[in-house]
Amino acid sequence: MSQRVRTAPSLRDRSALLGTTPPQSGRSTPFGGSIYNPSGQINGHRYADDLEGQNDEALDGLSAKVKLLKDITIGIGNEVRESTIQLSQMNDAFAETGGILSGTFRRMNNMAARQGCRWLWYIVFLVIVFWFFMVVWWFRR
């Protein structure tokens, strides 16, 4: 059993994991230098480090985008909760107002039944006076 246990290469040493096999095209690295040493040998360790750096940068960019999306979804959830509370409060206020108006109309109908038709003439007179003031105000603007 002790023969099967091998020490794993360090996870930070990517060249040990990836080997020294750069692409066969012989192109330059992203940092402007050649992948070849001045002696003509391939610089695989630097190439693996460059790729690791690019991967880290891409990972940082993706992490920032994921954080942004998370913040947006949390904001949407908060907005939905606040809107639900506000709509519930508005529903309660409209229900209370409906109760007040129904009581007012019920009392007005009771008054109308006791007084006969005279209250109708008072309302018609008030509507005409209101209309007259609105017309005068409109033309004086």
C-alpha positions in Angstrom: 0.0 0.0 0.0 2.8 2.4 0.8 4.2 1.9 -2.7 0.9 3.2 -4.3 0.9 6.4 -2.4 2.8 9.0 -4.4 3.3 12.6 -3.5 1.1 14.7 -5.7 2.8 17.7 -7.4 1.9 21.0 -5.9 -1.3 22.5 -7.3 0.4 25.9 -7.6 3.1 24.4 -9.8 1.2 24.2 -13.1 4.2 23.3 -15.2 4.5 20.0 -13.3 0.9 19.2 -14.0 0.8 20.5 -17.6 4.3 19.6 -18.7 6.3 21.7 -21.0 4.3 21.4 -24.2 3.5 24.9 -25.7 1.5 25.1 -28.9 3.4 24.0 -32.0 2.8 27.2 -33.9 5.8 29.0 -32.4 3.8 32.2 -31.9 4.6 34.9 -29.4 3.3 34.9 -25.9 0.6 37.5 -25.0 3.3 39.5 -23.2 5.3 40.1 -26.4 8.2 37.7 -25.8 8.9 34.5 -27.7 8.2 31.1 -26.1 11.8 30.2 -26.9 14.7 31.0 -24.7 17.7 32.7 -26.2 19.4 29.3 -26.3 16.6 28.0 -28.6 14.8 25.8 -26.0 11.1 26.1 -25.3 10.2 28.1 -22.2 7.3 25.9 -21.0 7.2 27.1 -17.4 6.6 30.7 -18.5 4.0 29.6 -21.0 2.0 27.7 -18.3 2.3 30.7 -15.9 1.0 33.0 -18.6 -2.0 30.7 -19.3 -2.6 30.5 -15.5 -2.6 34.3 -15.3 -5.0 34.6 -18.2 -7.3 32.0 -16.6 -7.2 33.9 -13.3 -8.1 37.1 -15.0 -11.0 35.4 -16.8 -12.1 33.9 -13.5 -12.0 37.3 -11.8 -14.1 38.8 -14.6 -16.7 36.0 -14.3 -16.8 36.2 -10.5 -17.5 40.0 -10.8 -20.3 39.3 -13.3 -21.8 36.6 -11.1 -21.7 39.0 -8.1 -23.4 41.7 -10.2 -26.2 39.3 -11.2 -26.6 38.1 -7.6 -26.9 41.8 -6.4 -29.5 42.4 -9.2 -31.6 39.4 -8.2 -31.4 40.3 -4.5 -32.5 43.8 -5.4 -35.4 42.5 -7.5 -36.5 40.2 -4.6 -36.4 43.1 -2.2 -38.4 45.3 -4.6 -41.0 42.5 -5.0 -41.4 42.1 -1.2 -41.7 45.9 -0.7 -44.3 46.2 -3.5 -46.3 43.3 -2.0 -46.4 45.0 1.4 -47.4 48.3 -0.2 -50.1 46.7 -2.3 -51.5 45.0 0.8 -51.6 48.3 2.6 -53.3 50.0 -0.3 -55.9 47.2 -0.4 -56.6 47.7 3.3 -56.9 51.5 2.7 -59.3 51.0 -0.3 -61.4 48.6 1.7 -61.7 51.1 4.6 -62.6 53.9 2.2 -65.2 51.7 0.5 -66.8 51.1 4.0 -66.8 54.8 4.7 -68.4 55.7 1.3 -71.0 52.9 1.6 -72.0 54.3 5.1 -72.2 57.8 3.7 -74.4 56.8 0.7 -76.6 54.8 3.0 -77.2 57.8 5.3 -77.8 60.0 2.3 -80.4 57.6 1.0 -82.1 57.5 4.4 -82.2 61.3 4.4 -83.6 61.4 0.9 -86.3 59.0 1.8 -87.4 61.1 4.8 -87.3 64.5 3.0 -88.9 63.4 -0.3 -87.8 65.1 -3.5 -86.5 68.4 -2.1 -82.9 67.1 -1.6 -82.6 66.4 -5.4 -83.2 70.1 -6.2 -80.5 71.1 -3.8 -78.0 68.7 -5.4 -78.9 70.0 -8.9 -78.5 73.6 -7.7 -75.0 72.7 -6.3 -74.0 71.0 -9.5 -75.0 74.0 -11.6 -73.2 76.5 -9.3 -70.1 74.3 -9.4 -70.2 74.1 -13.2 -70.7 77.9 -13.4 -67.6 78.5 -11.3 -65.6 76.0 -13.4 -66.6 77.8 -16.6 -65.7 81.2 -15.3 -62.4 79.9 -14.0 -61.6 78.3 -17.3 -62.2 81.4 -19.3 -60.3 83.7 -16.9 -57.1 81.7 -17.2 
